[in-house]
């Protein structure tokens, strides 16, 4: 005979109602992002830049992109869902606040970041 764990209804409701930490939006600060952008500028700050690592490709323009998209992309690199060796290393070094700040900076700057 198997035992079944019983969870009190109140505890279950608290668990189901609590938002996951990763779902909480972090408010980005474009001014703070402008001080954190140096790691991005090496590739995304050069007009018409292409690189040969890990293969030849054109570096995407990030200036003017949606802030939500930029944070989602950075989180994807950090989790390994998106594959790119350089971006994986950079994204792993960023906190959620760093990502939000960079997204606020690049999202507001249509001409920045190529």
C-alpha positions as CSV (number, residue, x, y, z in Angstrom):
1,X,0.0,0.0,0.0
2,X,1.4,3.4,-1.0
3,X,1.4,6.4,1.3
4,X,0.1,9.7,-0.1
5,X,1.4,13.0,1.2
6,X,-1.4,15.4,2.1
7,X,-0.7,19.1,1.7
8,X,-2.9,21.4,3.7
9,X,-5.1,23.5,1.3
10,X,-3.9,26.8,2.7
11,X,-0.2,25.9,2.1
12,X,-1.0,24.7,-1.4
13,X,-2.8,28.0,-2.2
14,X,0.2,30.0,-0.9
15,X,2.6,28.0,-3.1
16,X,0.4,28.3,-6.2
17,X,-0.2,32.0,-5.7
18,X,3.4,33.0,-5.1
19,X,5.1,34.2,-8.3
20,X,8.4,32.6,-9.3
21,X,11.4,34.9,-8.7
22,X,12.4,34.7,-12.4
23,X,8.9,36.0,-13.4
24,X,9.3,39.1,-11.3
25,X,10.2,41.9,-13.7
26,X,13.3,43.9,-12.7
27,X,13.1,47.6,-13.6
28,X,16.1,48.6,-15.7
29,X,17.9,51.9,-15.4
30,X,19.3,53.2,-18.7
31,X,21.8,55.4,-16.8
32,X,23.2,52.4,-14.9
33,X,23.2,50.4,-18.2
34,X,25.4,53.0,-19.8
35,X,28.1,52.3,-17.2
36,X,27.9,48.5,-17.8
37,X,28.0,48.4,-21.6
38,X,31.7,48.0,-22.1
39,X,31.5,44.3,-22.5
40,X,28.8,44.7,-25.2
41,X,30.6,47.4,-27.2
42,X,33.5,45.2,-28.3
43,X,31.2,43.5,-30.8
44,X,27.8,45.3,-30.8
45,X,29.4,48.7,-30.9
46,X,31.1,48.3,-34.2
47,X,29.1,49.2,-37.3
48,X,28.8,46.3,-39.8
49,X,31.0,44.1,-37.6
50,X,31.4,40.4,-38.4
51,X,33.3,37.9,-36.4
52,X,34.8,34.5,-37.1
53,X,34.3,32.9,-33.7
54,X,32.8,30.4,-33.4
55,X,31.9,30.7,-37.0
56,X,31.7,33.6,-39.5
57,X,28.5,35.6,-38.8
58,X,27.3,39.2,-38.6
59,X,26.9,40.5,-35.1
60,X,23.3,41.6,-34.5
61,X,22.2,45.1,-33.8
62,X,20.9,45.5,-30.3
63,X,20.3,49.3,-30.1
64,X,16.6,50.0,-30.3
65,X,15.6,46.3,-29.6
66,X,12.7,45.7,-27.2
67,X,13.9,45.7,-23.6
68,X,11.8,42.6,-22.9
69,X,13.5,40.8,-25.9
70,X,17.0,41.8,-24.8
71,X,16.4,40.5,-21.2
72,X,14.9,37.3,-22.6
73,X,17.8,36.7,-24.9
74,X,20.4,37.3,-22.2
75,X,18.6,34.9,-19.9
76,X,18.5,32.4,-22.7
77,X,22.3,32.6,-23.1
78,X,22.8,32.4,-19.3
79,X,20.7,29.3,-19.0
80,X,22.3,27.6,-22.1
81,X,19.0,27.7,-24.0
82,X,20.7,29.9,-26.6
83,X,24.1,28.7,-27.8
84,X,27.0,31.0,-28.3
85,X,30.3,30.6,-26.4
86,X,31.1,34.4,-26.0
87,X,27.5,35.3,-25.1
88,X,27.3,32.4,-22.6
89,X,30.3,33.7,-20.7
90,X,29.1,37.3,-20.7
91,X,25.5,36.4,-19.7
92,X,26.7,34.2,-16.8
93,X,28.5,37.2,-15.4
94,X,25.4,39.4,-15.4
95,X,22.8,39.6,-12.6
96,X,19.1,40.1,-13.4
97,X,19.6,43.8,-12.5
98,X,22.6,44.1,-14.9
99,X,20.5,42.6,-17.7
100,X,17.6,44.9,-17.0
101,X,19.9,47.9,-17.0
102,X,21.6,47.0,-20.2
103,X,18.2,46.3,-21.8
104,X,17.0,49.7,-20.7
105,X,20.1,51.4,-22.1
106,X,20.0,49.6,-25.5
107,X,16.2,49.6,-25.8
108,X,16.2,53.4,-25.5
109,X,19.1,53.9,-27.8
110,X,18.1,53.2,-31.4
111,X,21.5,54.3,-32.8
112,X,23.6,52.5,-30.1
113,X,24.9,49.1,-30.4
114,X,25.0,49.1,-34.2
